[in-house]
Amino acid sequence: MAALTEIRPETSITDQVRESIRRAIIDGELAPGSLHSVQSLADVFKVSRTPVREALIDLAGAGMVEFERNRGVRILETSDHDLEEILVLRILLEVPATWKAASQMDDETLAGLREELAAMEAAAANGDEPAQMEHDRRFHERINRASGNSRLAAFVDSLRDLILTRGVSTADRTRSLEEIVVEHREVLAALEAGDPDGAARAMKEHLVHTAALLLEQESGRDSTLDLGWEGLVPGRLEG
């Protein structure tokens, strides 16, 4: 449990415990399928059981852990079916959110998106996948929050965690870091042009492409097959 660290008293203990456990799951320090007692985790953090239990309840709600009666909490594994469900949810949520964000985009949000894209480009040039993925995540989060739906933004961010716990990525496997940047550049260009339809279309193409490549890597599904997702969401959000 090297990733679990002692808690600092100056901020919310529950928040710190939750973030530390979340990061340990993503990094593989808490292995998928492993079982842990609340007390053992509390001992590592040098805190009482209460904030640990509260943090684990939050993580259970996010689908990262599961309580087992009289045994403790188990770190959940992500199956191929789980992965497909997560990817479909992202498409269903992020495409209309992008349309909505584009329809009310302001200069401050655009400036933030340009900064994230520039950081992604620099990371790609340096071959720094972790840095690029972090700015990729922030790019999407900024768009989702710009839609005005903070719950959607938080939920999509938690879905990304579930993908990370499986340790899968297309970066430098089935597409280059630069190719990933290009897909985000197309989304930003449509947002800058004030084109909701174009932004939603670019986001849908990006997410469907990502999903197809990830499922091909993990399950052997031919990414050239028609996944049937193109019709799940319209390019335009009506109403």
Buried (B, 14 or more C-beta within 10 A) or exposed (E): BEBBBEBEEEEEBBBBBBEBBBBBBBEEBBEBEEEBEBEEBBEBBEBEEEBBBBBBBBBBEBBBBEBEEEEBBBBBEBEBEBBBBBBBBBBBBBBBBBBBBBBEBEEEBBEBBBBBBEBBBBBBEEEBBEBBBBBBBBBBBBBBBBBEBEEBBEBBBBBBBBBBBBEBBBBBEBBBBEBBBEBBBBBBEBBBEEBBBBBBBBBBBBBBBBBBBBBBBBEEBEBEEEBEBEEEBBBEBEE
